Amino acid sequence: MSVEIRSMTAEDYEAVERLWEASPGVGLSLSDTREGVLRFLDRNPGTSFVAVRGPRLVGAVLCGHDGRRGFISHLAVAPDDRRVGLGRALVERCIGALRERSIDKAHIFVFAGNEDAVAFWKRIGWGERSELVMLSRYTA
Ligand SMILES: CC(C)(COP(=O)(O)OP(=O)(O)OC[C@H]1O[C@@H](n2cnc3c(N)ncnc32)[C@H](O)[C@@H]1OP(=O)(O)O)[C@@H](O)C(=O)NCCC(=O)NCCS
């Protein structure tokens, strides 16, 4: 059965969450509750995608932008469906959606030590930013 890539919807949340939870390399936080993800999809319509084969969800990615830069996160492909181009195809859909919205650059954050993911991103044309350090804080 062929794989379809389509926009992520609210109805996908439970299956997407199961895939993320089974995917080391995807960092889940309180922002990834159903409410948090649906808020993200509302703010960023049409830029996040899932890959489905029949009834089975086999890939997912979040993508949004702030009007200036694009941000891709939570890319995951089910273990049995890796290395056949789904990760690349999901990212290409994100890039196309950002381009349509006149966003000319996107970022991805990868956990230090996730060498497989770094190899994947480099293989599909992304460049490592060794001159940058990421810092974060909570607003509360
Ligand atoms: C990273 C991930 C999404 C890649 O998905 P995928 O569907 O297997 O990737 P693709 O098949 O589209 O691969 C695209 C290219 O990257 C290469 N690639 C994929 N995984 C690779 C790896 N671990 N090491 C080296 N190259 C890799 C593929 O060989 C392919 O190259 P090719 O075009 O020359 O054939 C998948 O391994 C995954 O879900 N990992 C767990 C979650 C995770 O770490 N996500 C990343 C968060 S930043």
The ligand as an SDF file (V2000), in Angstrom:
LIG
                    3D

 48 50  0  0  0  0  0  0  0  0999 V2000
   15.8160   10.7940   11.3270 C   0  0  0  0  0  0  0  0  0  0  0  0
   14.6470   10.0860   10.6420 C   0  0  0  0  0  0  0  0  0  0  0  0
   13.4210   10.9660   10.6760 C   0  0  0  0  0  0  0  0  0  0  0  0
   15.0530    9.7970    9.1770 C   0  0  0  0  0  0  0  0  0  0  0  0
   13.9070    9.2930    8.4970 O   0  0  0  0  0  0  0  0  0  0  0  0
   14.0330    8.3390    7.2070 P   0  0  0  0  0  0  0  0  0  0  0  0
   12.6780    8.2350    6.6170 O   0  0  0  0  0  0  0  0  0  0  0  0
   14.7110    7.0630    7.5750 O   0  0  0  0  0  0  0  0  0  0  0  0
   14.9960    9.1730    6.2510 O   0  0  0  0  0  0  0  0  0  0  0  0
   15.0780    9.0540    4.6470 P   0  0  0  0  0  0  0  0  0  0  0  0
   14.8220    7.6330    4.2370 O   0  0  0  0  0  0  0  0  0  0  0  0
   14.2050   10.0900    4.0300 O   0  0  0  0  0  0  0  0  0  0  0  0
   16.6020    9.3950    4.3980 O   0  0  0  0  0  0  0  0  0  0  0  0
   17.0320   10.5080    3.6140 C   0  0  0  0  0  0  0  0  0  0  0  0
   18.5290   10.3520    3.3960 C   0  0  0  0  0  0  0  0  0  0  0  0
   19.1890   10.3550    4.6580 O   0  0  0  0  0  0  0  0  0  0  0  0
   19.9100    9.1500    4.8360 C   0  0  0  0  0  0  0  0  0  0  0  0
   19.8150    8.7110    6.2220 N   0  0  0  0  0  0  0  0  0  0  0  0
   18.6860    8.4670    6.9220 C   0  0  0  0  0  0  0  0  0  0  0  0
   19.0020    8.0600    8.1580 N   0  0  0  0  0  0  0  0  0  0  0  0
   20.3480    8.0280    8.2100 C   0  0  0  0  0  0  0  0  0  0  0  0
   21.2750    7.6540    9.2190 C   0  0  0  0  0  0  0  0  0  0  0  0
   20.8490    7.2220   10.4260 N   0  0  0  0  0  0  0  0  0  0  0  0
   22.5910    7.7420    8.9420 N   0  0  0  0  0  0  0  0  0  0  0  0
   23.0330    8.1640    7.7230 C   0  0  0  0  0  0  0  0  0  0  0  0
   22.1820    8.5260    6.7110 N   0  0  0  0  0  0  0  0  0  0  0  0
   20.8670    8.4620    6.9670 C   0  0  0  0  0  0  0  0  0  0  0  0
   19.2500    8.1380    3.9190 C   0  0  0  0  0  0  0  0  0  0  0  0
   20.1100    7.1080    3.5590 O   0  0  0  0  0  0  0  0  0  0  0  0
   18.8710    9.0180    2.7370 C   0  0  0  0  0  0  0  0  0  0  0  0
   19.9850    9.2120    1.9090 O   0  0  0  0  0  0  0  0  0  0  0  0
   19.8890    8.9060    0.3180 P   0  0  0  0  0  0  0  0  0  0  0  0
   18.9500    9.9710   -0.2030 O   0  0  0  0  0  0  0  0  0  0  0  0
   21.2620    9.0330   -0.1640 O   0  0  0  0  0  0  0  0  0  0  0  0
   19.3110    7.5490    0.1640 O   0  0  0  0  0  0  0  0  0  0  0  0
   14.3490    8.7210   11.3420 C   0  0  0  0  0  0  0  0  0  0  0  0
   15.5520    7.9800   11.4550 O   0  0  0  0  0  0  0  0  0  0  0  0
   13.7360    8.8610   12.7260 C   0  0  0  0  0  0  0  0  0  0  0  0
   12.5170    8.9480   12.8750 O   0  0  0  0  0  0  0  0  0  0  0  0
   14.5970    8.8670   13.7870 N   0  0  0  0  0  0  0  0  0  0  0  0
   14.1020    8.9090   15.1780 C   0  0  0  0  0  0  0  0  0  0  0  0
   13.5580   10.2740   15.5640 C   0  0  0  0  0  0  0  0  0  0  0  0
   14.6060   11.3570   15.4160 C   0  0  0  0  0  0  0  0  0  0  0  0
   15.7330   11.2800   15.8640 O   0  0  0  0  0  0  0  0  0  0  0  0
   14.1810   12.4400   14.7500 N   0  0  0  0  0  0  0  0  0  0  0  0
   15.0180   13.5850   14.4550 C   0  0  0  0  0  0  0  0  0  0  0  0
   14.7660   14.6640   15.4100 C   0  0  0  0  0  0  0  0  0  0  0  0
   15.8140   16.0620   15.0460 S   0  0  0  0  0  0  0  0  0  0  0  0
  1  2  1  0
  2  3  1  0
  2  4  1  0
  2 36  1  0
  4  5  1  0
  5  6  1  0
  6  7  2  0
  6  8  1  0
  6  9  1  0
  9 10  1  0
 10 11  2  0
 10 12  1  0
 10 13  1  0
 13 14  1  0
 14 15  1  0
 15 16  1  0
 15 30  1  0
 16 17  1  0
 17 18  1  0
 17 28  1  0
 18 19  1  0
 18 27  1  0
 19 20  2  0
 20 21  1  0
 21 22  1  0
 21 27  2  0
 22 23  1  0
 22 24  2  0
 24 25  1  0
 25 26  2  0
 26 27  1  0
 28 29  1  0
 28 30  1  0
 30 31  1  0
 31 32  1  0
 32 33  2  0
 32 34  1  0
 32 35  1  0
 36 37  1  0
 36 38  1  0
 38 39  2  0
 38 40  1  0
 40 41  1  0
 41 42  1  0
 42 43  1  0
 43 44  2  0
 43 45  1  0
 45 46  1  0
 46 47  1  0
 47 48  1  0
M  END
$$$$
